[in-house]
Amino acid sequence: MKKLKTLSRDRRKYLIIEALRELDVEVDSHIQRELPKELGITDKTFRNWINLAQGSNTDIPGQKLVYIARRLGKSVEELCNEVPKVKPIVKELKDPNNIAARFGMSK
């Protein structure tokens, strides 16, 4: 597999490179060769995915990202460089401070 100049960790959308580097060298090389085949994508697409810049409108398709995470023994959240902090909808609906806003009213 051709080596690609990579963005620094804090500029990449996904932390797949770091997960690969945690593996033994021979396992890392094997997975980098085999993952694109298993995912049904080209090597170039895989290299592009693992080097996506933060803020890019491109994403790895959900099912493929889940597959990559499982293959690397990680959770999807561990592979994402920036996980948005959102309040679960159930908690938001039960929050008394948001009731007025839901009906377009002020407190």
C-alpha positions as CSV (number, residue, x, y, z in Angstrom):
1,M,0.0,0.0,0.0
2,K,1.3,3.4,-1.0
3,K,2.2,5.7,1.9
4,L,0.2,8.9,2.0
5,K,1.2,12.1,3.7
6,T,-1.2,12.4,6.6
7,L,-2.7,15.3,8.4
8,S,-1.9,15.7,12.1
9,R,-4.1,14.0,14.6
10,D,-5.9,17.2,15.6
11,R,-6.7,18.1,11.9
12,R,-8.2,14.7,11.0
13,K,-11.9,13.8,11.2
14,Y,-11.3,10.2,12.2
15,L,-8.6,8.6,14.4
16,I,-8.3,5.4,12.3
17,I,-4.6,5.9,11.8
18,E,-4.0,6.0,15.5
19,A,-6.0,2.8,16.0
20,L,-3.9,1.1,13.3
21,R,-0.7,2.3,14.9
22,E,-1.7,0.6,18.2
23,L,-1.6,-2.7,16.4
24,D,1.6,-4.8,15.8
25,V,3.3,-3.7,12.6
26,E,2.5,-6.9,10.7
27,V,-1.2,-6.8,11.8
28,D,-1.4,-3.1,10.9
29,S,0.0,-3.8,7.4
30,H,-2.3,-6.8,6.9
31,I,-5.4,-4.8,8.0
32,Q,-4.5,-1.8,5.8
33,R,-4.2,-4.2,2.8
34,E,-7.4,-6.3,3.7
35,L,-9.8,-3.7,5.0
36,P,-10.5,-2.0,1.6
37,K,-11.2,-5.4,0.1
38,E,-13.5,-6.3,3.0
39,L,-15.3,-3.0,2.6
40,G,-15.6,-3.3,-1.1
41,I,-13.7,0.0,-1.8
42,T,-10.4,0.9,-3.5
43,D,-7.2,1.5,-1.6
44,K,-7.3,5.1,-2.6
45,T,-10.8,5.6,-1.1
46,F,-9.6,4.0,2.1
47,R,-6.6,6.3,2.3
48,N,-8.9,9.3,1.6
49,W,-11.2,8.2,4.4
50,I,-8.6,7.8,7.0
51,N,-7.1,11.2,6.1
52,L,-10.3,13.3,5.9
53,A,-9.9,16.7,7.4
54,Q,-12.0,18.0,10.2
55,G,-14.9,20.1,8.8
56,S,-15.0,18.1,5.6
57,N,-18.5,17.5,4.2
58,T,-17.4,13.9,3.4
59,D,-18.1,11.1,5.9
60,I,-17.3,7.4,6.0
61,P,-20.7,5.7,5.5
62,G,-22.1,4.6,8.8
63,Q,-22.1,0.8,8.2
64,K,-18.5,1.0,6.9
65,L,-17.4,3.0,9.9
66,V,-19.0,0.5,12.3
67,Y,-17.3,-2.4,10.4
68,I,-13.9,-0.6,10.7
69,A,-14.4,0.1,14.4
70,R,-15.3,-3.5,15.1
71,R,-12.4,-4.8,13.0
72,L,-10.0,-2.6,15.0
73,G,-11.6,-3.5,18.3
74,K,-12.8,0.1,18.9
75,S,-16.1,1.9,19.3
76,V,-17.3,4.3,16.6
77,E,-16.8,7.1,19.1
78,E,-13.2,6.2,19.7
79,L,-12.6,6.5,15.9
80,C,-14.2,10.0,15.7
81,N,-11.9,12.9,16.5
82,E,-14.8,15.1,17.5
83,V,-18.0,13.7,19.0
84,P,-20.7,16.3,19.3
85,K,-22.1,16.8,22.8
86,V,-25.8,16.6,22.5
87,K,-28.5,16.0,25.1
88,P,-30.6,12.9,24.5
89,I,-34.1,13.8,23.2
90,V,-35.9,12.2,26.1
91,K,-34.0,14.3,28.6
92,E,-34.5,17.4,26.5
93,L,-38.3,16.8,26.3
94,K,-38.5,16.4,30.1
95,D,-36.4,19.5,30.8
96,P,-38.8,22.1,32.3
97,N,-36.5,24.9,31.0
98,N,-37.2,23.8,27.4
99,I,-41.0,23.5,27.6
100,A,-41.7,27.2,26.8
101,A,-39.2,27.1,23.9
102,R,-40.9,24.1,22.4
103,F,-44.1,26.1,22.1
104,G,-42.4,29.2,20.8
105,M,-42.8,31.0,24.1
106,S,-40.4,32.7,26.4
107,K,-40.1,31.9,30.1
